[in-house]
Each structure stands twice: as structure tokens, then as C-alpha cells.
């Protein structure tokens, strides 16, 4: 169950990042409309914090944090691929692969 909490925490981090990206794009919108993505980001970060705290009850910090960050990185890459608004270059993919290898090595 702890790994599920980590995945959910990473997903919340991705959702918050996407909301912040949307907030930056909504600069010409009315002030109340601009505030909504920021509020969504704060809520997502808060929810992710709760999931992460649940995961830490059962996992070592040196394992939990890299796994959670790896989930977030994978989610951001997935968002970039699906939305088409982010450039996914070979260099970025290589960097993500190195992170994945590092997380795998830490988990052993």
C-alpha cells in the first residue's frame, strides 16, 4: 500500500505542476480566473503531502523520496507527450532514463 501512496503523491505533484503551468498561461484572464489554477496547485500539493506522509510510515526516506520524484518525472513526461505542449528531446529522455536507473539502484 505504501507504494500506492507514493504513486498518488507523485501524481499530485504532476497535477500541481500542470496547474501552475496553466496559471502562468492565464495571465490575461480576470483575477478570479487566474486564482483558480493556483488554488488547484496548492490543493494538489497538500493532498500529495498527505499521501507522501502515509508512505513514509512504511518506507525508508532514502527509498521513498527518489521513488516519488521518479513517479512525478514520469508523469510530467507523460503530460508532455499527451498534451504536445512540451518538447521531449533525446537529451531529456536520456536524463529521465538516468534518473530511472538511479532510482532502481537505490531501491536494491
Beta strands, then each sheet from edge to edge (+ up, - down):
end
